[in-house]
Amino acid sequence: MNDPGTGALLRRVIAAHVPAARGALFAAAACLAACASLPGSGPSARDIKESGAGVIRVVDVDDSVVKRLLERRADKLFSEVFETAPARGEIVRPGDVLEISVWEAPPTVLFSSGIPLATANQSGSSSGSPSSGTSSNVTNLPPQMVDVAGTVYVPFAGTLEVTGKGLPEIEADIARHLQDKANKPQVLVRRTANNTAYVTIVGEVANSTRMPLTPRGERLLDALAAAGGTKAPVDKVTLQVTRGAAVHSLTLDTVIRDPRQNIALQPGDVVTALFQPLSFTALGATGKNEEVNFEAKGISLAQGLARAGSLLDTRSNARGVFIFRLESSAVVGLGETAATAAGGQVPVVYRVDLTDPRAFFLVQRFPVENKDILYVANAPAAQLQKFINLLVSTVYPIQGVVTLTK
């Protein structure tokens, strides 16, 4: 076998008598030539790092990067966005229906056909009721809706502006206009139909509804209770409050834990319960490659790695933990020349080196966002192992064929 001519003779014998061996040799040569393009679950850490010179921005995660992301991600609280107005009485607006009652002391002048206030009980005794000499008459005017101009009509008082006023103010206005025409008039105004002071509750609630507001001052959780509560678990629901042009969201869990966020509602507010199944996708050398759901309040990268099964000890490159994300072009440090995707967002890859013990403190604070891709690259040794396995699986069959031809 040490004779140089022996090898050539052996190859001629294999080619002549075992045609299949020739195909195996060619296949082995092709595999060896393609060792640089072994199959993998994604790009290597080096490939991703080199892509930073192109359209993708690669950012090494450090304390300053985490601090910027947390500042940008911090949700403003309802108590900071919406003014906390003190509870007021029932404010009248166009569309409300009012019922006006007028009392006049005897001798009545304007409303003499009214109903006497003093009445006897069933036994005929008038104990506890005013005497007939001091009784007064009450006149109930027909209920009327406040018109688009915000006015109502009261006989002998005329057309009165009532929009934006409380019921005591309207009562005082009517009494003042009747002062010189009626005998000691007393006025009571009731709102029989509240068509304007209400809050609308929609979304992932048991029953979408419109809740009227009262002088008590209903709050955010009151509205949620009036709608029968949420369909989804508390930790997966976000509450959105729309007040005029202002729209803001906060997790329901935060509202429950912080009483200051249970804000007083105002007429016209819209409360929307949103079920947001937030998720990220785990790929590469992790325990499991799948979409992972997380709570509306968010999770850290450390929690995300744990939910994805952590890093595979036999494959993963601890220096190559990456988070692929489309960031807003306004993110500090990205620069104006960064290439943007659809919607003006910038493709960014955050890299974490878990061989550095300090990185474990960073991943406890690094926020995972919805639709992130968590990717762990294969270690170079894993690629070498793939090559060796491929080489062994190719050479042994050829050696077996050669052995049979001896």
Secondary structure, 3 states (H helix, E strand, C coil): CCCHHHHHHHHHHHHHHCHHHHHHHHHHHHHHHCHHHCCCCCCCHHHHHHHHHCCCEEEECCHHHHHHHHHHHCCCCHHHHCCCCCCCCCECCCCCEEEEEEEECCCCCCCCCCEECCCCCCCCCCCCCCCCCCCCEEEECCCEECCCCCEEEECCCEEEECCCCEHHHHHHHHHHHHCCCCCCCEEEEEEEECCCCEEEEEECECCCEEEECCCCCCEHHHHHHHCCCECCCHHHEEEEEEECCEEEEEEHHHHHHCHHHCCECCCCCEEEEEECCEEEEEEECECCCCEEEECCCCEEHHHHHHHCCCECCCCEEEEEEEEEEEEECCCCCCCCCCCCCHHHEEEEEEEECCCCCCHHHHHCCCEECCCCEEEEEECHHHHHHHHHHHHHHHHHHHHHHHHHHC
